[in-house]
Amino acid sequence: MRHLLPSVLLLVLLCSGCEKPTESSSTLDEDTQAWWETTTILSSDAMEGRDTGSPGYARAAAVVAERFAAAGLEPLGENGIWFQEVPMEEVAITQAKITVGDRELQFLHDIQASPASAREIVDAPIIYCGYCDSTSTSQVKDKLVICHGTRREDFPSNGDRIRTMSEAGALGILFIADPGFIIEPPRWPFAYSRSVRLAGETFTPATFPTFSINAGSDALDKLIEGSGQNAKELIELGSQGKPLPTFEVEDRLSASFTLADRSIQSANILARLPGTDPSLADQALVLTAHLDGYGYGTAVDGDSLYNGTLDDAAYVALLIQLAERQSGKGFKRPVIFAIVTGEEKGLLGSKYLMKHLPVPQESIAANINLDQLRPLFPLELLTVHALDETTLGDDARAVATSMGIKVQNDPEPERNLLRRSDQWSFIQAGIPAINFVFGFEPGSESERIYRQWYREGYHTPKDDLNQKIDWEAAAKFNSFFYGLVEKVADGETKPAWKAGSKLGPTNP
């Protein structure tokens, strides 16, 4: 990122038509107003969704760097600048044609595949095998197998299904994406199909290709036409975990793909607020949030721009807000601000950062990550990832309790959220880390709102500046975050793993 930083004023002008909070200044506090104005800049249409390596991402990164400079932080990137370039390689499916008999499956709408699975399959026969357990392997050799991706206890995992069908000689699996998994239902259409890796890593095509089938479209009808089976009934039975038949499909599947490779670069933005206590100079607290989003993708209701307002522009904005609140005034411990790229492509920015740290790893005491936060309903309960693993959990509990917020461990570990954001890169390196999700009581209105957002907003164009925000909840979390950073950065003792932690360095 060698270009000059753009003027923030210019970007504010570009965003002059962007959505602002509807509350009057008398009801929305100044800090929350300022936070949302920064969010508005970073997730406006002018930033084009901040896709990794895109011009829009570069513009947003330049804004972050300029704001950090104005707030009195020190650059911590390469050669004394704000940026740490992350070289990457991308493989993308640019064209796909998939047919069953004379019926076409629309790629990204009816069916999805990763570039690793995208190899030409010519005239492959198909068999439907229900849940694809070990009892349904006798007829799968040299065929594509339709499997329900049912995610229930006492059923095989998708990994188990892949292993079982592969060992039985199947050519690949067409997974029916499980609509019964209401905790985090499948979202269609997919924005695109790309695989991004850090430069130097090898792209490895799948030896056993897998596809995902949209249970909400007529994709299964097209696949099994002529079999005498009812696709809707099969999907309902599969979602409920009820017995399913095995049967041959009349027509064969043909698929061809066009792949494109390219090298891209996208920058982490790194800055430091020096500490005030020389004895704690080797105990830096790292604050992270990811700047990248999806960019442009498959249109939903005519909108093809995935702005990524809550994922994660709003919480990059919160780190900027913290820096501006401090205005160069340090805590006892140094604080490193790491705005990372490529999270949506596999935590690539934070992985690269941990391999190319600007300070010795032993001088990093802890990480607080901001992602997966949805201020859409009252903040009364906070899910804290790794709550009981480190002393950071104790600090979070203390700050939350003082504000009337209850805390809990992750009630939905099957979603694997702990490993799906950038705190995981720090945990894997043995560094205490923590992340948060707005919690809710089962059956509450808050749960309804949360589930609806994951059905309709997550990784879609609807995560934009027009969605309804609970401003009181947003302000409450922001205050919680400020309090937690102060408690950890000024604390008497260094953050540490707890004895017996399942995530600590002795139990990676």
N, C-alpha and C positions, 0 to 999 in steps of 0.2 A: 504494500500500500504506500506508494511513493508520491502520490499526488498531494497537493496542498489541501489543508482542511477547509471545508466550505464555511461560510458564515452561518451561524445558528439563526441569525435574523432572517436570512434568505429562506431557510427551511421553515421558519415560523410563518413567513408570508405564503410559502407553498401550502402550508397546512391551515391557512386562514379560514377555510370552509369546513375544517374537521369538526367532529362532534365534541362538544364541551359538556361538562356536568350541567345538568339542568337546575340544580340547587342554586339559590342565590348566594352571594358571598357571605351573607349573614348566617347561613346555615351550614356552609361547607368551609371548614377551617383553611387557613392560608397554606399550610403544609400539604394538605391533601390536594388542594387546587393546583399547587405547583407540581406535585408528583404527576397528576393527570395531564397537565399541559406537556410535560416531558414525554409521557406515554403517548400522547397525541402526535407529537413530532415523530417518535420512533416507529409508530405503527400506522402512520398515514399512508395513503396511496402513493405518495412521493417516494416512499422507501420500498415499494414493490414487493412487500412481504419478506424482504431481507434473506432471500435464499442464499445458502452457503456459496460463496465465491461470486455472487452477482454484483452488478453495479449498485443496486439498491442496498445490499449489505455494506458495501464499501462506504456509501454515503452515511448510513447509520453509524458505522464504526467511527467515521470522522467526527460526527456530532458528539459521540461519547467522549472521544479523546479531547475535543475542544472544551467540553464541559468539565472534564477532569482537570484540565490545565487551569481553567478559570477558577476552579474550587481550591487550587493550591496544592494539588497532589503532585508527586514526582513521577515522571515516566519510568517504567520498569521493563520496557520492551527491548528489542534488539538495538544495539548500538546507541543507546540513550534516547530512543524514540518511544512512542506509546504502543507500537504494534509488534506483535510476534507473528510472523507469517507462518501459516500452517499449510504445507504443500499436500495436495490430495490428488487422487485419481478417481475418475467417475466412469462407470459403465451404465448406460441408459438404454431402455427399450424405446426406440423412436417410432416403430411401426409393429403392429401385430395383427395377424389374421388367424382366427380360430373358428373352425366350422365343425359341426356334427351333422353328417349327411349334407343336406342343402341348407342347413340352418346355421346362421352366424352368431357367435357369442361376442358381445361388444366388450372389448378389452377395457379394463378399469371400471366398467359398470357391471357386467355380468361375471367377469372372471379376471383374476389378477395373478401375475407371476413375477417373481424377482428376476433380474437379469441372470442370476446364477442358474435359474431353472429354464431359461429361455433358449432352448435348442429346438431345432425343427423335429417335429414328430409326424411321421407320415402314415396315414391309414392305421392308426392304432385302435384295436378293439377296446371296448369299455365294459367293465363289470361293476355293478353296484353291490357293495359288501357291508352295508349297515355301519357298525362301529369299528369295523376292521380289526377285530381282536384275533387271537390265535386260532379261533374255531372257524374262521372264514377265509382260509388261505388255499383251499384245494384247487380252485379254478382261476387263480389270479396270474399265473405265469404268462409273461409277454403281453400283459394287458394294462391299461390304465384303470385304476380302481377309484370309484367314488366312495368316499368315507365321510360320515358325519364327524365334524370336529367337536363333538360334545365334550364339554369341560365339567364333568361331574365326578365326585368321589366314586370309587369302585369301577370306573371306566378307564380304559387305556388313555394315556396322554398322547398328544400328537406325535411326540418323539417315539413313543412305544409303537404307534401305528406305522410310522415310517420304517422303523427297524423290522417289524413283523412282515410288512408287505415287501420290503426290499429283499429280505432273506428268502421269501417265497417266490422271488423271481418276477414280481410286478415291474412294469416299466416306470410307474410314477403314481402319484395320488392327486385326485381332485377333491380337496377338502370342502365340504359344505360348512361355511363359516357359521358358528353356532349362535343362532338368534336367541337361544334360551339362556345364554350367559349374560344376564341383565346387569351384572356388576360393571362390565365394560363391554357393551355390545359392539359387534362389527360395524364399521362405518363405510358406507359406499356413497359415491364412487371414490376410488383412490385418486389422489392428486396426480400421481405419475408413478413410474417404476424406474427407480435409479438405485444403484449401489455405489456408495462412496467409501473409499478407504484411504488411510494415510499413505503418502507416497513411499514406495519401497516395499509395501505389503503386496502380496500376490493375489490377483483375482482368480478364484478357483471355481469353475463351473460345478454345479451340483451333479454328483454321480447318480442321484435319485431325485428327479425333478418333482416339485410340488406346486399345486395351483390352489387358489382360493375361489370358491363359488359363492355368489351372492344369493342367499336364501330369500331375500326380499324381492328379487326380480323373477323373471320366468326362465332363468338359466337352467334350473334343474328340469323344467318341462322340456326344454330344447334337448337336453342331454339324453333323457330317457323316453322321448317320444316313440311310440310304437311298442313299448314294453307292456302296456296294459296296467301300469302302476300310476298312482296319483301322486304327483310331486308335492302338492300342498300337504297331503296327509302324511307323507314320509317325513317332511320337515317338522311337522308338529310332533310326530312320534319321536323323532330323533332329539328334539329339544327337551322332551320329557323323559328321555332315557328309557323308553319302552321298546319292546322287541321289534326288530326290523328284519325284512327278508333279504335274501341274496338272489340276484337275477342278472342275466346277461342283458346288455343293451343292444338294440337292433343295429344302430348305425355306428360308424367309426369316427374317431376324432382326428382332424388334421390341424396342425398348428405350424405357423412360420413366424419368425421374429426378425426384425432388423435392429442391430445393436450399434451404438456409437460410443466411442471412448474419447475422453478428453482429460487434460491435466488442468487443475484449478488451484488457486490459492485463496485463502480466506484468513483474516487476521484475528487472533486474540488481541484484546486491548488490556494492557497491564499497567497498573499504577500503584503507588505506595503512599500511605500517610505515615510518616515516621513516628515512632513511639517516643515518649518523653522520659522513660526510665531506662537508662543505659544497661541496667542489670537484666532487663527483659528483652533486649534487642534481638536475641536469638529465639524468640517465641512469637513469631508472627501469626496473626489470625488472617486467613484468606477468606474473602467474601466472593462468591461466584453467582453468576446468572448467565444464561445463554442468550446471545443476541440474534442468532439465526432463526429463521422461520421456514415456511414452505415455499414462499414466493408465488409464482403463477402455476396453476395446475388445472385439472379438469373442472369445468364450470359446475356450480351448484346453483340452481335457480337463476341462471344467467350471470353469475358472479364467479370469475376465475381467479381472483386475487385473494390469497390466503394471508391476511394481514398479521395474524399472530399477536393480537393485542395483549391477551392474558398469558400467552405462551410464546415468548416470555418478555415482550417489550416492557410491560408494566413493572417488572421486577429488575430489569436493567435500569429503568427509570428510578426505582427505589434506591439502588446503589448510588446513582448520581445524586439523588436527593440527600442521602446520608453525607456524601462528600461535601455537598454545598452547605449543609447544616454545620458541619465541622469547620468549614472555611479555613483549612490548614491547621486547625488545632488538633493535636494528636491525643490519642489515648496512651496509657502506659506502655502497652505493647504496640509494635508496628501493625498496621492493617494493610494488607495487599488486596486491591480491587482487581479481580480477574473476570473480565467479560469475555466469555468464550464462544467460539464458533463451532459449527458442525455437531451440535448436540442432537439435532433431529436426524442426523445421518449416522448416529452410533457413538455419541459422546466423544467425537474425534478431537475437538479442541481441547477438552480437559485431559484426554489421554496424551495428546502431544505435549501439553503443558507439563504434565508430570514427568515426561521424559526429557524435557528441556526447561527445567525450572530456572528462573532468573536469580534464585537464591539457593543456598544449600538446603536439601530436603530436611535435614535435621534441625533447621532453624524455623520450620513451619510447625506451629503448635496445634492448629485445628482449622477446620473448614466449616463455614455456614453457607449453605446453598439455598438459593431462592428459585424455585420452579414448582410446577404443579399446584399453584395457588389460584383459587377461584373465588374472589370476593363477591359472591352472588347472593348470599343470605347471611343472617346474623352470625357473628363469630362468638360462639359460646363454647365450642369444643375444637381442639386442635390436635390433629394426628401428627405425631412427631416420629419421623423415621430414625431408627437407632436410639430410641428414647432411653432404654435401659442399658445401652452398651457403653456409654461414656459419660463423663461428668458434664458434658454439654447438655445432656438430657436433664440433669438436676438443675442446671442454670435456666433452661427453658421452662421447666416446671415452676421454678420460683418466680420468674418474671410473669408467666401466664397467670399463676394463682393470684399474684398481687393485682391483676387486672380483671379478676373474676372469670378467667378462661380456664376450663378444664383441659387436661391433656390426656392422650391415650396412645397406646401402641397401634400400629397399623391393623385395622380390623379386617382388611382384605388382602392378606399376603399373597393370595393366588394371582393378583395382578402384577406382582413383582415390581412395584413402584420404586422400592429402594434401589434397585439396580438400573433403573431407567432414566436417571438423571445424573448430573455431574458430580454429586457427592460420592458416587460409587468409585470414580477414578481415585479419589483421595483415600477412601476406605481400603481399596485394593493396595494402595501404597503404605498402609499402616497408619494413616493419619486420622485422628478422631474427626468425624464429620456428622452433619445433621441436616435435615430437610423437613419441610412442613406441608401439610394438606389441610384445608378447612374440613373439619369433621361435622358430623350430624348424628342425631338419634335415629335409629331405624323407624321407618314409617312416618317420619316428620315431613313437613313442607320443605325443609331444607334438603332432605334427601331427594325429594321429587325434583327440585331445581337442579341439584347436582347431577342426578341421573340424566335429566333432560339435556344438560350441557354436554355430557359425554356422548349422548346420542346425536346431537345436532350441531354442537359448537366445536368440539375438540378436533383439531386438525382439519377444519373446514373454513370456507370463507366467512362463516358467521361469527368467528372469533375476531370481531372488529370493534371499532369505536362506537358502534350503535347499540351494542348489547347493554342490557340493564345491569348496572353495578349497584351493589349495596354500599353506599359511600361510608356509612358508619362502620361497617365491617372492614372495609378497606383501610380506613383511618386507624382502626383499632389494631389491625395486624401491623401496619407500619409503625405504630408506637411500640408494639411488642418487639418488633425487630430492632428498633433503635435501642430499646432497653436491654435486649439480649446482647447486642454487640458491645454496649458499654460494660455490662456485667462481665463478659468474657475477656474483653480487651483490658479492663482495669482490675481483673480479679487477682486475688492474692496468690492463687495456685494455678499452675499450668493445666490446661485441659488434658485429660488422660482417659485411657481405656479402663473399664472396670474389670476387676478380677472375674474370670469366667466368661468374659464376653465371647459370643460366638463369631463376632466379626473382626476381633482384634488381630494383631500381627501373628499371633501363634495359632489362629484359627481362620486363615484366609478363606 
